[in-house]
Amino acid sequence: MAEANGSHSEPVFLIFGRSGWIGGLVGDYLKEKGAKFEYATARLEDRSAILADIERVKPTHVLNSAGLTGRPNVDWCETHKVETIRSNVIGCLNLADVCLAKGIHMLYYGTGCIFHYDEDFPMNSGKGFTEADKPNFTGSYYSYTKAMVESLLKEYPNVLTLRVRMPIVADLVYPRNFITKIIKYDKVVDIPNSMTVLPELIPLSIQMAERKLTGIMNFTNPGCISHNEILEMYKQYIDPEFTWSNFTLEEQAKVIVAPRSNNLLDTKRIQSEFPEILPIKESLIKYVFEPNAAKKEEVLAAVKEMRGR
Ligand SMILES: NC(=O)c1ccc[n+]([C@@H]2O[C@H](COP(=O)([O-])OP(=O)(O)OC[C@H]3O[C@@H](n4cnc5c(N)ncnc54)[C@H](OP(=O)(O)O)[C@@H]3O)[C@@H](O)[C@H]2O)c1
């Protein structure tokens, strides 16, 4: 790939998705690291505005954390299909295409919610979907657009697509945190899944951009963990009196519009790049439960207030 800014010895990052969860965390991390970065002001589908952002910032790397995820959740995409296509397909490809023309690497925070367990990849078999496997879950419109864009983006020699799954942060009352969601729900399913511990993996994503990796990367901690296992950890570290109830996938289907994906992703590629990456349970202990246990009373009060009990 030709270098647009070959004279820079220091990387310069341009981030799309300023107001978003992951975009905010990526900016916080780059700031903490003392790296040079700016947020983009362009909408993804506006080619001339993207070019103006690139002209202004002169990035060596573009980090794309912009996309429609739906509010309050991905069910929103079922009734807003054109908007979802515009951002998640047209917009994302547009940005990748401009970056290619300008010789800039683009790292894309996509999703791993494009697979589900089936006869070839049974639950609890230890067999995970690899980067080469074709998405087999398009049950929600969100996942459908994400699977489509992933398969198109892989033709771009300047792009790395990260398959993020069920992202987790330490803040146990942050509404988008997977752990917060399952602490809050009245009932939860209990299915092992691959998950992304953001405080550990966001720094790795910046190294991936710096190394100019391309293609697809399963962007999760090794192994999987079930809803009940996480809630057991919450009980052990934070609240011994915590109780919850489970329901089946069939019962869950009655309270959501589109089906959700459950899967195990193979992590050989990320482990070969970063042998130090922690297995999911160890990562949760280090980045979530131990820091929260150190301020248990405060955390417990905040969670109880959030749950309204
Ligand atoms: N959070 C999750 O559970 C999760 C799980 C797996 C993967 N991911 C993926 O990770 C990425 C980031 O997720 P997130 O949770 O940070 O999303 P988020 O909080 O919903 O933020 C999305 C960001 O994208 C921007 N955006 C949307 N459409 C845009 C467009 N057409 N042009 C420019 N900006 C646009 C939004 O800005 P405006 O508000 O201004 O539109 C916002 O800043 C997404 O690709 C998502 O699919 C997320």
The ligand as an SDF file (V2000), in Angstrom:
LIG
                    3D

 48 52  0  0  0  0  0  0  0  0999 V2000
  -21.6240   -1.8200   21.5630 N   0  0  0  0  0  0  0  0  0  0  0  0
  -21.7250   -3.0760   21.2180 C   0  0  0  0  0  0  0  0  0  0  0  0
  -22.3780   -3.9040   21.9060 O   0  0  0  0  0  0  0  0  0  0  0  0
  -20.9800   -3.5880   20.0170 C   0  0  0  0  0  0  0  0  0  0  0  0
  -20.7920   -4.9440   19.9080 C   0  0  0  0  0  0  0  0  0  0  0  0
  -20.0960   -5.4240   18.8420 C   0  0  0  0  0  0  0  0  0  0  0  0
  -19.6490   -4.5440   17.8690 C   0  0  0  0  0  0  0  0  0  0  0  0
  -19.8660   -3.2100   17.9620 N   0  0  0  0  0  0  0  0  0  0  0  0
  -19.4410   -2.3610   16.8470 C   0  0  0  0  0  0  0  0  0  0  0  0
  -18.4760   -1.4100   17.2520 O   0  0  0  0  0  0  0  0  0  0  0  0
  -18.6750   -0.1810   16.5350 C   0  0  0  0  0  0  0  0  0  0  0  0
  -18.8430    0.9470   17.5300 C   0  0  0  0  0  0  0  0  0  0  0  0
  -19.9050    0.6220   18.4090 O   0  0  0  0  0  0  0  0  0  0  0  0
  -20.3790    1.5910   19.5780 P   0  0  0  0  0  0  0  0  0  0  0  0
  -21.0250    0.7350   20.5880 O   0  0  0  0  0  0  0  0  0  0  0  0
  -19.2900    2.5240   19.9680 O   0  0  0  0  0  0  0  0  0  0  0  0
  -21.5250    2.4040   18.8000 O   0  0  0  0  0  0  0  0  0  0  0  0
  -22.3230    3.6930   19.2800 P   0  0  0  0  0  0  0  0  0  0  0  0
  -22.0470    4.0170   20.7060 O   0  0  0  0  0  0  0  0  0  0  0  0
  -23.7370    3.4720   18.8530 O   0  0  0  0  0  0  0  0  0  0  0  0
  -21.6850    4.8510   18.4040 O   0  0  0  0  0  0  0  0  0  0  0  0
  -21.7670    4.8420   17.0360 C   0  0  0  0  0  0  0  0  0  0  0  0
  -21.0600    6.0530   16.5120 C   0  0  0  0  0  0  0  0  0  0  0  0
  -21.1680    6.0130   15.0930 O   0  0  0  0  0  0  0  0  0  0  0  0
  -21.5460    7.3110   14.6460 C   0  0  0  0  0  0  0  0  0  0  0  0
  -22.2440    7.1730   13.3790 N   0  0  0  0  0  0  0  0  0  0  0  0
  -23.2960    6.3830   13.0690 C   0  0  0  0  0  0  0  0  0  0  0  0
  -23.6200    6.5220   11.7800 N   0  0  0  0  0  0  0  0  0  0  0  0
  -22.7380    7.4200   11.2680 C   0  0  0  0  0  0  0  0  0  0  0  0
  -22.5330    7.9750    9.9810 C   0  0  0  0  0  0  0  0  0  0  0  0
  -23.3110    7.6360    8.9690 N   0  0  0  0  0  0  0  0  0  0  0  0
  -21.5280    8.8600    9.8180 N   0  0  0  0  0  0  0  0  0  0  0  0
  -20.7240    9.2220   10.8480 C   0  0  0  0  0  0  0  0  0  0  0  0
  -20.8630    8.7310   12.0860 N   0  0  0  0  0  0  0  0  0  0  0  0
  -21.8660    7.8330   12.2870 C   0  0  0  0  0  0  0  0  0  0  0  0
  -22.4130    7.8690   15.7450 C   0  0  0  0  0  0  0  0  0  0  0  0
  -22.4960    9.2590   15.6400 O   0  0  0  0  0  0  0  0  0  0  0  0
  -23.9120   10.0260   15.6380 P   0  0  0  0  0  0  0  0  0  0  0  0
  -24.5140    9.7500   16.9560 O   0  0  0  0  0  0  0  0  0  0  0  0
  -23.5120   11.4300   15.3860 O   0  0  0  0  0  0  0  0  0  0  0  0
  -24.6970    9.4110   14.4920 O   0  0  0  0  0  0  0  0  0  0  0  0
  -21.6290    7.4040   16.9660 C   0  0  0  0  0  0  0  0  0  0  0  0
  -20.5770    8.2960   17.2290 O   0  0  0  0  0  0  0  0  0  0  0  0
  -19.8860   -0.4100   15.6310 C   0  0  0  0  0  0  0  0  0  0  0  0
  -19.4570   -0.7820   14.3470 O   0  0  0  0  0  0  0  0  0  0  0  0
  -20.5920   -1.5650   16.2830 C   0  0  0  0  0  0  0  0  0  0  0  0
  -21.3350   -2.2980   15.3460 O   0  0  0  0  0  0  0  0  0  0  0  0
  -20.5060   -2.7120   19.0370 C   0  0  0  0  0  0  0  0  0  0  0  0
  1  2  1  0
  2  3  2  0
  2  4  1  0
  4  5  1  0
  4 48  2  0
  5  6  2  0
  6  7  1  0
  7  8  2  0
  8  9  1  0
  8 48  1  0
  9 10  1  0
  9 46  1  0
 10 11  1  0
 11 12  1  0
 11 44  1  0
 12 13  1  0
 13 14  1  0
 14 15  2  0
 14 16  1  0
 14 17  1  0
 17 18  1  0
 18 19  2  0
 18 20  1  0
 18 21  1  0
 21 22  1  0
 22 23  1  0
 23 24  1  0
 23 42  1  0
 24 25  1  0
 25 26  1  0
 25 36  1  0
 26 27  1  0
 26 35  1  0
 27 28  2  0
 28 29  1  0
 29 30  1  0
 29 35  2  0
 30 31  1  0
 30 32  2  0
 32 33  1  0
 33 34  2  0
 34 35  1  0
 36 37  1  0
 36 42  1  0
 37 38  1  0
 38 39  2  0
 38 40  1  0
 38 41  1  0
 42 43  1  0
 44 45  1  0
 44 46  1  0
 46 47  1  0
M  CHG  2   8   1  16  -1
M  END
$$$$
